[in-house]
Amino acid sequence: MTLELRRPNPVSELGPSVQFGGGSSDASTAVDSRNIVVTSGIHRGRFPIGGLRVREARAVLASLMNIDPSAVAVINGRAVGEDEIISENITMVAFVKPSAIKG
């Protein structure tokens, strides 16, 4: 008895390829326009937060992104308040902890 090892042929044995997130429906386009890059420390992700206020985005993402409560929200390089609305044309939202402050 011998054991035959071989690699599968991806084209013929795995079937047709499936495309994820590449649909052209109106629903996916609406969600894609709300997806904004969010960073907090070493964490980075793309989330549908377009149209939310900063405080709402912080509340939704706090545990997922480990956002410090004292972190300042920065939108496209500009520090903003908690009532700022994150518009859909925003490139990036960063939650940055203040550091290197001398007393």
Secondary structure, DSSP 8 states (H G I E B T S, - for coil): ---------HHHHS-S---SS----HHHHHHHHHEEEEEETTEEEEEE-TTSBHHHHHHHHHHHHT--TT-EEEETTEEE-TT-B--TT--EEEEE-------
